[in-house]
Amino acid sequence: MTPEFLITTLIVVALPGTGVLYTLAAGLTRGARASVAAAAGCTLGIVPHVAASVLGLAALMHTSALAFQTLKYLGVIYLFYMAWQMWRDTGGLAIAAQQTAAPLRPMRIAGAGILINLLNPKLTLFFLAFMPQFVDPGAADATAQMLTLAGVFMALTFIVFVLYGLLAAQARDHVIARPKVLRAVRCSFASAFALMGLRLALAER
């Protein structure tokens, strides 16, 4: 494992995307425990993409317009659904106005995170293009090398996302105590989810 891989991975993971946005929203709306569940869900959502890349299924998706478009538009629909839920302040990312509000089950929060990454076909193609750069194709253990790199990528994803979420959770009390700020945060996250859905809809293979 090279320093270049670690540095590149940290840059990729830290860049704002749907997973980061969801984890931040979970931290702000539901607190620290929810942010950890969101980070875990987003990390688990990477597993199918890694498996697809290692098994060579990403090449099939790259050549099959139908497979790519089907998965892409499922992801678009889900992101727009998340935007609508946040705009209406309902569902898993509803901002609890009181500390005594019923907590949302961590499995439900994690499940949404899994779906967000699972329904993004660009991740499969990303791993297909990213991982082989750091693997010796002639090595007998090339598959094992890719799995090791994928494991490190996922571990760093979880760590960085948890840090994002915990920082957001620290600001939660300040947000829910100010109705105007709360509305602005809700509208901002709703708009961000909608824009990411639009960006995914316009994405090409």
MDAnalysis code that builds the backbone (N, CA, C; Angstrom):
import MDAnalysis as mda
import numpy as np

u = mda.Universe.empty(615, n_residues=205, atom_resindex=np.repeat(np.arange(205), 3), trajectory=True)
u.add_TopologyAttr("name", ["N", "CA", "C"] * 205)
u.add_TopologyAttr("resid", np.arange(1, 206))
u.add_TopologyAttr("resname", ["MET", "THR", "PRO", "GLU", "PHE", "LEU", "ILE", "THR", "THR", "LEU", "ILE", "VAL", "VAL", "ALA", "LEU", "PRO", "GLY", "THR", "GLY", "VAL", "LEU", "TYR", "THR", "LEU", "ALA", "ALA", "GLY", "LEU", "THR", "ARG", "GLY", "ALA", "ARG", "ALA", "SER", "VAL", "ALA", "ALA", "ALA", "ALA", "GLY", "CYS", "THR", "LEU", "GLY", "ILE", "VAL", "PRO", "HIS", "VAL", "ALA", "ALA", "SER", "VAL", "LEU", "GLY", "LEU", "ALA", "ALA", "LEU", "MET", "HIS", "THR", "SER", "ALA", "LEU", "ALA", "PHE", "GLN", "THR", "LEU", "LYS", "TYR", "LEU", "GLY", "VAL", "ILE", "TYR", "LEU", "PHE", "TYR", "MET", "ALA", "TRP", "GLN", "MET", "TRP", "ARG", "ASP", "THR", "GLY", "GLY", "LEU", "ALA", "ILE", "ALA", "ALA", "GLN", "GLN", "THR", "ALA", "ALA", "PRO", "LEU", "ARG", "PRO", "MET", "ARG", "ILE", "ALA", "GLY", "ALA", "GLY", "ILE", "LEU", "ILE", "ASN", "LEU", "LEU", "ASN", "PRO", "LYS", "LEU", "THR", "LEU", "PHE", "PHE", "LEU", "ALA", "PHE", "MET", "PRO", "GLN", "PHE", "VAL", "ASP", "PRO", "GLY", "ALA", "ALA", "ASP", "ALA", "THR", "ALA", "GLN", "MET", "LEU", "THR", "LEU", "ALA", "GLY", "VAL", "PHE", "MET", "ALA", "LEU", "THR", "PHE", "ILE", "VAL", "PHE", "VAL", "LEU", "TYR", "GLY", "LEU", "LEU", "ALA", "ALA", "GLN", "ALA", "ARG", "ASP", "HIS", "VAL", "ILE", "ALA", "ARG", "PRO", "LYS", "VAL", "LEU", "ARG", "ALA", "VAL", "ARG", "CYS", "SER", "PHE", "ALA", "SER", "ALA", "PHE", "ALA", "LEU", "MET", "GLY", "LEU", "ARG", "LEU", "ALA", "LEU", "ALA", "GLU", "ARG"])
u.atoms.positions = np.array([
    [0.849, -1.191, 0.000],
    [0.000, 0.000, 0.000],
    [0.891, 1.249, 0.000],
    [0.636, 2.139, -0.940],
    [1.498, 3.295, -1.106],
    [0.910, 4.545, -0.445],
    [1.771, 5.515, -0.120],
    [1.271, 6.784, 0.417],
    [0.328, 7.477, -0.568],
    [0.606, 7.283, -1.881],
    [-0.252, 7.900, -2.895],
    [-1.688, 7.392, -2.784],
    [-1.840, 6.101, -2.498],
    [-3.184, 5.542, -2.351],
    [-3.892, 6.155, -1.153],
    [-3.206, 6.253, -0.032],
    [-3.810, 6.799, 1.180],
    [-4.202, 8.263, 0.997],
    [-3.305, 9.045, 0.385],
    [-3.587, 10.462, 0.177],
    [-4.774, 10.642, -0.773],
    [-4.760, 9.889, -1.879],
    [-5.850, 9.989, -2.847],
    [-7.169, 9.562, -2.226],
    [-7.136, 8.502, -1.442],
    [-8.352, 8.014, -0.791],
    [-8.920, 9.060, 0.159],
    [-8.054, 9.674, 0.965],
    [-8.508, 10.699, 1.909],
    [-9.144, 11.878, 1.183],
    [-8.555, 12.272, 0.051],
    [-9.109, 13.389, -0.721],
    [-10.482, 13.019, -1.271],
    [-10.585, 11.811, -1.845],
    [-11.850, 11.359, -2.425],
    [-12.935, 11.254, -1.361],
    [-12.581, 10.672, -0.214],
    [-13.560, 10.464, 0.865],
    [-14.018, 11.789, 1.466],
    [-13.078, 12.729, 1.615],
    [-13.393, 13.997, 2.282],
    [-14.187, 14.953, 1.407],
    [-14.144, 14.764, 0.097],
    [-14.893, 15.658, -0.789],
    [-16.392, 15.508, -0.542],
    [-17.117, 16.617, -0.507],
    [-18.571, 16.553, -0.273],
    [-19.290, 15.748, -1.351],
    [-20.075, 14.797, -0.922],
    [-20.889, 13.988, -1.813],
    [-22.165, 13.598, -1.112],
    [-22.905, 12.685, -1.697],
    [-24.175, 12.298, -1.087],
    [-23.977, 11.663, 0.285],
    [-22.930, 10.856, 0.439],
    [-22.680, 10.209, 1.727],
    [-22.331, 11.211, 2.807],
    [-21.445, 12.160, 2.476],
    [-21.085, 13.208, 3.428],
    [-22.306, 14.039, 3.794],
    [-23.089, 14.399, 2.782],
    [-24.288, 15.203, 3.021],
    [-25.262, 14.478, 3.948],
    [-25.474, 13.198, 3.692],
    [-26.408, 12.430, 4.517],
    [-25.915, 12.320, 5.958],
    [-24.623, 12.091, 6.137],
    [-24.064, 11.969, 7.485],
    [-24.149, 13.291, 8.238],
    [-23.862, 14.390, 7.557],
    [-23.999, 15.704, 8.173],
    [-25.445, 15.968, 8.586],
    [-26.366, 15.628, 7.689],
    [-27.787, 15.836, 7.985],
    [-28.215, 14.999, 9.181],
    [-27.741, 13.760, 9.255],
    [-28.091, 12.890, 10.379],
    [-27.556, 13.451, 11.691],
    [-26.323, 13.970, 11.653],
    [-25.742, 14.547, 12.860],
    [-26.494, 15.774, 13.334],
    [-26.871, 16.635, 12.398],
    [-27.587, 17.854, 12.749],
    [-29.014, 17.584, 13.202],
    [-29.657, 16.619, 12.565],
    [-31.070, 16.401, 12.846],
    [-31.330, 15.400, 13.959],
    [-30.420, 14.438, 14.150],
    [-30.677, 13.374, 15.113],
    [-29.578, 13.158, 16.146],
    [-28.449, 13.830, 15.989],
    [-27.417, 13.711, 17.002],
    [-26.282, 12.768, 16.654],
    [-25.366, 12.603, 17.613],
    [-24.125, 11.856, 17.392],
    [-24.364, 10.392, 17.045],
    [-25.256, 9.728, 17.791],
    [-25.498, 8.302, 17.541],
    [-26.029, 8.082, 16.131],
    [-26.918, 8.966, 15.697],
    [-27.484, 8.844, 14.351],
    [-26.412, 9.066, 13.292],
    [-25.485, 9.982, 13.556],
    [-24.432, 10.250, 12.574],
    [-23.517, 9.048, 12.398],
    [-23.250, 8.334, 13.492],
    [-22.423, 7.128, 13.393],
    [-23.163, 6.046, 12.589],
    [-24.466, 5.916, 12.831],
    [-25.265, 4.951, 12.071],
    [-25.278, 5.313, 10.594],
    [-25.388, 6.598, 10.295],
    [-25.380, 7.050, 8.904],
    [-24.038, 6.758, 8.240],
    [-22.947, 7.017, 8.968],
    [-21.609, 6.742, 8.437],
    [-21.424, 5.253, 8.171],
    [-21.929, 4.423, 9.085],
    [-21.834, 2.972, 8.901],
    [-22.632, 2.535, 7.677],
    [-23.840, 3.094, 7.512],
    [-24.662, 2.730, 6.363],
    [-24.017, 3.123, 5.050],
    [-23.491, 4.349, 4.989],
    [-22.836, 4.798, 3.762],
    [-21.620, 3.934, 3.432],
    [-20.898, 3.522, 4.473],
    [-19.725, 2.657, 4.250],
    [-20.148, 1.287, 3.744],
    [-21.182, 0.706, 4.343],
    [-21.666, -0.605, 3.886],
    [-22.208, -0.531, 2.468],
    [-22.722, 0.639, 2.083],
    [-23.235, 0.793, 0.729],
    [-22.165, 0.714, -0.341],
    [-20.900, 0.793, 0.088],
    [-19.781, 0.683, -0.850],
    [-19.497, -0.776, -1.205],
    [-19.835, -1.699, -0.297],
    [-19.466, -3.112, -0.457],
    [-19.902, -3.690, -1.803],
    [-21.168, -3.535, -2.227],
    [-21.567, -4.105, -3.521],
    [-20.762, -3.551, -4.696],
    [-20.386, -2.275, -4.621],
    [-19.612, -1.676, -5.704],
    [-18.200, -2.258, -5.756],
    [-17.624, -2.478, -4.585],
    [-16.299, -3.099, -4.530],
    [-16.370, -4.523, -5.082],
    [-17.386, -5.264, -4.644],
    [-17.547, -6.643, -5.117],
    [-17.736, -6.681, -6.624],
    [-18.538, -5.757, -7.142],
    [-18.781, -5.710, -8.582],
    [-17.495, -5.413, -9.346],
    [-16.687, -4.516, -8.802],
    [-15.430, -4.164, -9.462],
    [-14.461, -5.342, -9.459],
    [-14.337, -6.004, -8.310],
    [-13.416, -7.130, -8.192],
    [-13.842, -8.286, -9.097],
    [-15.143, -8.512, -9.186],
    [-15.646, -9.620, -9.992],
    [-15.757, -9.278, -11.477],
    [-15.491, -8.012, -11.809],
    [-15.545, -7.630, -13.209],
    [-16.921, -7.223, -13.691],
    [-17.890, -7.104, -12.792],
    [-19.241, -6.741, -13.212],
    [-19.315, -5.283, -13.650],
    [-18.377, -4.469, -13.190],
    [-18.380, -3.066, -13.579],
    [-18.183, -2.921, -15.086],
    [-17.392, -3.840, -15.670],
    [-17.192, -3.791, -17.120],
    [-18.501, -4.028, -17.854],
    [-19.326, -4.941, -17.319],
    [-20.638, -5.202, -17.919],
    [-21.528, -3.975, -17.812],
    [-21.511, -3.326, -16.651],
    [-22.335, -2.131, -16.465],
    [-21.882, -1.012, -17.393],
    [-20.569, -0.955, -17.617],
    [-20.019, 0.085, -18.479],
    [-20.480, -0.093, -19.921],
    [-20.656, -1.342, -20.338],
    [-21.063, -1.614, -21.718],
    [-22.573, -1.730, -21.868],
    [-23.284, -1.938, -20.778],
    [-24.735, -2.087, -20.839],
    [-25.415, -0.788, -20.433],
    [-25.953, -0.088, -21.424],
    [-26.634, 1.177, -21.147],
    [-27.855, 0.958, -20.265],
    [-28.572, -0.148, -20.491],
    [-29.788, -0.412, -19.730],
    [-29.486, -0.607, -18.251],
    [-28.447, -1.404, -17.931],
    [-28.098, -1.662, -16.531],
    [-27.684, -0.371, -15.835],
    [-26.870, 0.422, -16.515],
    [-26.398, 1.669, -15.915],
    [-27.552, 2.642, -15.702],
    [-28.377, 2.812, -16.732],
    [-29.473, 3.779, -16.635],
    [-30.505, 3.364, -15.595],
    [-30.769, 2.069, -15.487],
    [-31.746, 1.596, -14.499],
    [-31.290, 1.924, -13.083],
    [-30.045, 1.581, -12.779],
    [-29.522, 1.852, -11.444],
    [-29.422, 3.353, -11.195],
    [-29.027, 4.089, -12.232],
    [-28.876, 5.537, -12.083],
    [-30.209, 6.193, -11.727],
    [-31.258, 5.850, -12.450],
    [-32.533, 6.524, -12.199],
    [-33.199, 6.066, -10.902],
    [-32.903, 4.871, -10.462],
    [-33.353, 4.474, -9.125],
    [-32.688, 5.362, -8.072],
    [-31.403, 5.643, -8.277],
    [-30.687, 6.529, -7.375],
    [-31.226, 7.952, -7.424],
    [-31.553, 8.421, -8.623],
    [-32.115, 9.767, -8.778],
    [-33.439, 9.888, -8.025],
    [-34.299, 8.895, -8.210],
    [-35.603, 8.902, -7.537],
    [-35.424, 8.930, -6.026],
    [-34.472, 8.130, -5.531],
    [-34.271, 8.075, -4.079],
    [-33.738, 9.400, -3.538],
    [-32.832, 10.053, -4.259],
    [-32.301, 11.335, -3.807],
    [-33.391, 12.404, -3.798],
    [-34.253, 12.396, -4.814],
    [-35.368, 13.348, -4.828],
    [-36.353, 13.054, -3.694],
    [-36.512, 11.783, -3.380],
    [-37.371, 11.403, -2.256],
    [-36.792, 11.941, -0.946],
    [-35.476, 11.810, -0.776],
    [-34.816, 12.334, 0.418],
    [-34.984, 13.852, 0.501],
    [-34.864, 14.531, -0.656],
    [-35.038, 15.982, -0.687],
    [-36.453, 16.367, -0.268],
    [-37.448, 15.623, -0.766],
    [-38.843, 15.905, -0.434],
    [-39.121, 15.675, 1.048],
    [-38.565, 14.593, 1.593],
    [-38.739, 14.303, 3.010],
    [-38.139, 15.401, 3.879],
    [-36.951, 15.859, 3.505],
    [-36.307, 16.915, 4.272],
    [-37.077, 18.227, 4.139],
    [-37.562, 18.525, 2.947],
    [-38.315, 19.760, 2.724],
    [-39.582, 19.780, 3.572],
    [-40.233, 18.626, 3.683],
    [-41.456, 18.524, 4.479],
    [-41.156, 18.291, 5.962],
    [-39.857, 18.073, 6.268],
    [-39.423, 17.806, 7.643],
    [-40.101, 16.557, 8.192],
    [-40.073, 15.490, 7.392],
    [-40.626, 14.210, 7.814],
    [-39.609, 13.115, 7.524],
    [-39.905, 11.915, 7.994],
    [-39.045, 10.782, 7.691],
    [-37.791, 10.743, 8.540],
    [-36.783, 10.000, 8.042],
    [-35.583, 9.730, 8.815],
    [-34.750, 10.942, 9.144],
    [-34.859, 12.023, 8.330],
    [-34.039, 13.199, 8.571],
    [-34.845, 14.356, 9.134],
    [-36.005, 14.076, 9.685],
    [-36.792, 15.138, 10.305],
    [-36.017, 15.723, 11.473],
    [-36.017, 17.037, 11.581],
    [-35.285, 17.705, 12.655],
    [-36.151, 17.736, 13.904],
    [-35.717, 17.026, 14.931],
    [-36.486, 16.976, 16.166],
    [-36.390, 18.324, 16.877],
    [-37.529, 18.930, 17.151],
    [-37.533, 20.248, 17.773],
    [-37.301, 20.158, 19.276],
    [-37.423, 18.951, 19.824],
    [-37.242, 18.783, 21.253],
    [-36.265, 17.641, 21.500],
    [-35.527, 17.773, 22.574],
    [-34.567, 16.729, 22.920],
    [-35.268, 15.436, 23.307],
    [-36.571, 15.544, 23.692],
    [-37.310, 14.370, 24.139],
    [-37.999, 13.637, 23.000],
    [-37.770, 14.076, 21.754],
    [-38.406, 13.421, 20.614],
    [-37.960, 11.962, 20.539],
    [-38.871, 11.115, 20.069],
    [-38.566, 9.685, 19.996],
    [-37.382, 9.436, 19.065],
    [-36.369, 8.720, 19.508],
    [-35.210, 8.472, 18.659],
    [-35.549, 7.529, 17.514],
    [-34.883, 7.751, 16.390],
    [-35.088, 6.893, 15.236],
    [-34.158, 5.688, 15.361],
    [-34.630, 4.520, 14.965],
    [-33.812, 3.316, 15.085],
    [-32.566, 3.433, 14.220],
    [-31.379, 3.115, 14.778],
    [-30.133, 3.218, 14.012],
    [-30.159, 2.397, 12.723],
    [-30.853, 1.246, 12.744],
    [-30.906, 0.408, 11.551],
    [-31.607, 1.128, 10.405],
    [-32.615, 1.930, 10.724],
    [-33.328, 2.666, 9.685],
    [-32.442, 3.761, 9.097],
    [-31.701, 4.434, 9.960],
    [-30.785, 5.477, 9.498],
    [-29.680, 4.865, 8.639],
    [-29.118, 3.753, 9.093],
    [-28.068, 3.074, 8.338],
    [-28.607, 2.553, 7.016],
    [-29.846, 2.052, 7.017],
    [-30.437, 1.524, 5.794],
    [-30.549, 2.578, 4.711],
    [-30.924, 3.784, 5.105],
    [-31.008, 4.871, 4.130],
    [-29.630, 5.196, 3.568],
    [-28.606, 5.156, 4.432],
    [-27.246, 5.403, 3.978],
    [-26.769, 4.346, 2.991],
    [-27.130, 3.100, 3.259],
    [-26.775, 2.016, 2.335],
    [-27.392, 2.258, 0.967],
    [-28.669, 2.614, 0.940],
    [-29.359, 2.837, -0.329],
    [-28.761, 4.000, -1.114],
    [-28.371, 5.062, -0.400],
    [-27.802, 6.226, -1.080],
    [-26.569, 5.838, -1.891],
    [-25.672, 5.055, -1.320],
    [-24.472, 4.645, -2.053],
    [-24.730, 3.457, -2.978],
    [-25.615, 2.560, -2.569],
    [-25.905, 1.387, -3.391],
    [-26.483, 1.778, -4.739],
    [-27.323, 2.810, -4.773],
    [-28.018, 3.215, -5.991],
    [-27.242, 4.253, -6.806],
    [-25.953, 4.305, -6.595],
    [-25.099, 5.214, -7.367],
    [-24.159, 4.393, -8.248],
    [-24.497, 4.206, -9.534],
    [-23.674, 3.349, -10.405],
    [-22.286, 3.912, -10.666],
    [-22.101, 5.206, -10.452],
    [-20.791, 5.801, -10.684],
    [-19.743, 5.249, -9.722],
    [-20.187, 4.769, -8.553],
    [-19.234, 4.221, -7.587],
    [-18.571, 2.951, -8.120],
    [-19.371, 2.103, -8.773],
    [-18.796, 0.875, -9.332],
    [-17.730, 1.205, -10.361],
    [-18.040, 2.135, -11.263],
    [-17.082, 2.513, -12.291],
    [-15.869, 3.217, -11.675],
    [-16.096, 3.947, -10.577],
    [-14.982, 4.608, -9.900],
    [-13.995, 3.572, -9.375],
    [-14.503, 2.547, -8.698],
    [-13.615, 1.531, -8.145],
    [-12.915, 0.754, -9.250],
    [-13.606, 0.546, -10.363],
    [-12.987, -0.157, -11.480],
    [-11.809, 0.640, -12.024],
    [-11.928, 1.975, -12.029],
    [-10.853, 2.816, -12.551],
    [-9.789, 3.118, -11.506],
    [-10.211, 3.175, -10.230],
    [-9.314, 3.630, -9.162],
    [-8.411, 2.523, -8.627],
    [-8.993, 1.402, -8.276],
    [-8.231, 0.347, -7.597],
    [-7.077, -0.225, -8.428],
    [-7.292, -0.566, -9.715],
    [-6.203, -1.201, -10.473],
    [-4.925, -0.372, -10.565],
    [-5.025, 0.946, -10.353],
    [-3.838, 1.793, -10.428],
    [-2.822, 1.450, -9.343],
    [-3.293, 0.833, -8.265],
    [-2.433, 0.548, -7.118],
    [-2.222, -0.950, -6.919],
    [-2.525, -1.732, -7.942],
    [-2.386, -3.192, -7.862],
    [-1.495, -3.669, -8.993],
    [-0.612, -4.602, -8.689],
    [0.234, -5.223, -9.706],
    [-0.588, -6.277, -10.442],
    [-0.964, -6.013, -11.709],
    [-1.838, -6.945, -12.422],
    [-1.224, -8.323, -12.649],
    [0.106, -8.394, -12.607],
    [0.764, -9.672, -12.831],
    [0.949, -10.495, -11.578],
    [0.595, -9.919, -10.432],
    [0.788, -10.625, -9.163],
    [-0.244, -11.721, -8.985],
    [0.175, -12.797, -8.343],
    [-0.744, -13.918, -8.110],
    [-1.846, -13.547, -7.137],
    [-1.558, -12.572, -6.252],
    [-2.537, -12.176, -5.248],
    [-3.194, -10.833, -5.583],
    [-3.373, -10.559, -6.887],
    [-3.932, -9.275, -7.310],
    [-5.326, -9.050, -6.712],
    [-6.129, -10.102, -6.678],
    [-7.483, -9.974, -6.110],
    [-7.410, -9.647, -4.625],
    [-6.501, -10.322, -3.917],
    [-6.326, -10.063, -2.489],
    [-5.859, -8.630, -2.258],
    [-4.991, -8.134, -3.142],
    [-4.529, -6.753, -3.031],
    [-5.699, -5.782, -3.178],
    [-6.572, -6.035, -4.156],
    [-7.716, -5.155, -4.368],
    [-8.660, -5.172, -3.168],
    [-8.861, -6.346, -2.603],
    [-9.733, -6.448, -1.430],
    [-9.138, -5.711, -0.227],
    [-7.811, -5.794, -0.089],
    [-7.145, -5.077, 0.999],
    [-7.296, -3.574, 0.827],
    [-7.069, -3.102, -0.392],
    [-7.216, -1.675, -0.668],
    [-8.663, -1.230, -0.439],
    [-9.605, -2.067, -0.852],
    [-11.018, -1.736, -0.651],
    [-11.343, -1.643, 0.836],
    [-10.759, -2.556, 1.619],
    [-10.978, -2.531, 3.060],
    [-10.444, -1.251, 3.687],
    [-9.273, -0.824, 3.247],
    [-8.683, 0.418, 3.756],
    [-9.547, 1.605, 3.335],
    [-10.005, 1.599, 2.085],
    [-10.867, 2.677, 1.586],
    [-12.126, 2.791, 2.439],
    [-12.737, 1.654, 2.742],
    [-13.968, 1.654, 3.538],
    [-13.695, 2.119, 4.966],
    [-12.578, 1.693, 5.543],
    [-12.242, 2.099, 6.911],
    [-12.046, 3.611, 6.992],
    [-11.337, 4.175, 6.012],
    [-11.126, 5.618, 5.995],
    [-12.435, 6.364, 5.744],
    [-13.295, 5.779, 4.911],
    [-14.614, 6.380, 4.669],
    [-15.391, 6.486, 5.971],
    [-15.414, 5.395, 6.727],
    [-16.158, 5.379, 7.983],
    [-15.591, 6.400, 8.974],
    [-14.276, 6.435, 9.102],
    [-13.635, 7.349, 10.056],
    [-13.925, 8.807, 9.700],
    [-13.731, 9.157, 8.430],
    [-13.947, 10.547, 8.002],
    [-15.411, 10.935, 8.139],
    [-16.317, 10.028, 7.757],
    [-17.743, 10.329, 7.854],
    [-18.175, 10.497, 9.317],
    [-17.646, 9.659, 10.191],
    [-17.975, 9.791, 11.623],
    [-17.510, 11.150, 12.142],
    [-16.318, 11.579, 11.746],
    [-15.823, 12.890, 12.182],
    [-16.738, 14.004, 11.683],
    [-17.151, 13.916, 10.422],
    [-18.097, 14.896, 9.883],
    [-19.383, 14.907, 10.719],
    [-19.910, 13.718, 10.953],
    [-21.181, 13.607, 11.667],
    [-21.099, 14.109, 13.097],
    [-20.011, 13.788, 13.797],
    [-19.863, 14.231, 15.181],
    [-19.721, 15.747, 15.271],
    [-19.027, 16.329, 14.304],
    [-18.920, 17.793, 14.273],
    [-20.289, 18.429, 14.057],
    [-21.075, 17.819, 13.158],
    [-22.425, 18.322, 12.909],
    [-23.289, 18.175, 14.154],
    [-23.133, 17.052, 14.858],
    [-23.934, 16.808, 16.062],
    [-23.631, 17.841, 17.146],
    [-22.385, 18.315, 17.185],
    [-22.012, 19.328, 18.174],
    [-22.772, 20.639, 17.957],
    [-23.127, 20.893, 16.702],
    [-23.832, 22.136, 16.377],
    [-25.343, 21.982, 16.470],
    [-25.813, 20.771, 16.776],
    [-27.257, 20.500, 16.746],
    [-28.041, 21.374, 17.716],
    [-27.572, 21.490, 18.942],
    [-28.301, 22.279, 19.941],
    [-28.462, 23.734, 19.505],
    [-27.430, 24.267, 18.856],
    [-27.494, 25.658, 18.392],
    [-28.489, 25.806, 17.246],
    [-28.636, 24.738, 16.454],
    [-29.542, 24.803, 15.306],
    [-30.996, 24.716, 15.738],
    [-31.328, 23.703, 16.565],
    [-32.736, 23.496, 16.918],
    [-33.259, 24.567, 17.861],
    [-32.351, 25.326, 18.476],
    [-32.793, 26.397, 19.374],
    [-33.126, 27.676, 18.616],
    [-32.850, 27.687, 17.305],
    [-33.103, 28.875, 16.491],
    [-33.980, 28.488, 15.300],
    [-35.280, 28.777, 15.362],
    [-36.212, 28.364, 14.298],
    [-35.801, 28.819, 12.901],
    [-35.305, 30.047, 12.771],
    [-34.919, 30.541, 11.454],
    [-33.726, 29.759, 10.902],
    [-32.765, 29.501, 11.776],
    [-31.603, 28.712, 11.356],
    [-32.038, 27.303, 11.000],
    [-32.955, 26.729, 11.795],
    [-33.446, 25.380, 11.563],
    [-34.095, 25.284, 10.184],
    [-34.939, 26.271, 9.850],
    [-35.594, 26.259, 8.539],
    [-34.570, 26.388, 7.418],
    [-33.567, 27.239, 7.632],
    [-32.537, 27.427, 6.613],
    [-31.738, 26.143, 6.396],
    [-31.415, 25.454, 7.499],
    [-30.680, 24.184, 7.391],
    [-31.516, 23.153, 6.652],
    [-32.796, 23.044, 7.008],
    [-33.676, 22.077, 6.359],
    [-33.782, 22.343, 4.855],
    [-33.979, 23.599, 4.486],
    [-34.094, 23.951, 3.072],
    [-32.782, 23.729, 2.334],
    [-31.659, 24.003, 3.016],
    [-30.347, 23.810, 2.385],
    [-30.085, 22.342, 2.079],
    [-30.391, 21.463, 3.052],
    [-30.186, 20.038, 2.821],
    [-31.136, 19.512, 1.752],
    [-32.375, 19.983, 1.766],
    [-33.338, 19.550, 0.745],
    [-32.849, 19.950, -0.640],
    [-32.361, 21.183, -0.772],
    [-31.852, 21.660, -2.058],
    [-30.621, 20.877, -2.492],
    [-29.748, 20.574, -1.526],
    [-28.522, 19.837, -1.851],
    [-28.840, 18.428, -2.344],
    [-29.788, 17.735, -1.673],
    [-30.182, 16.408, -2.135],
    [-30.782, 16.482, -3.543],
    [-31.609, 17.491, -3.786],
    [-32.228, 17.645, -5.104],
    [-31.172, 17.911, -6.175],
    [-30.190, 18.758, -5.864],
    [-29.137, 19.060, -6.832],
    [-28.282, 17.834, -7.128],
    [-28.013, 17.025, -6.093],
    [-27.233, 15.806, -6.325],
    [-28.023, 14.800, -7.148],
    [-29.343, 14.772, -6.928],
    [-30.182, 13.915, -7.756],
    [-30.152, 14.363, -9.202],
    [-30.193, 15.677, -9.420],
    [-30.125, 16.214, -10.785],
    [-28.779, 15.919, -11.425],
    [-27.710, 16.072, -10.639],
    [-26.375, 15.789, -11.167],
    [-26.231, 14.322, -11.557],
    [-26.785, 13.436, -10.743],
    [-26.738, 12.012, -11.073],
    [-27.564, 11.732, -12.326],
    [-28.704, 12.404, -12.467],
    [-29.551, 12.204, -13.639],
    [-28.836, 12.603, -14.923],
    [-27.977, 13.600, -14.837],
    [-27.252, 14.088, -16.011],
    [-25.935, 13.356, -16.243],
    [-25.576, 12.475, -15.312],
    [-24.283, 11.775, -15.408],
    [-24.273, 10.804, -16.583],
    [-23.150, 10.744, -17.245],
    [-22.943, 9.788, -18.324],
    [-22.033, 8.682, -17.838],
    [-22.035, 7.572, -18.577],
    [-21.197, 6.450, -18.161],
    [-19.730, 6.778, -18.346],
])
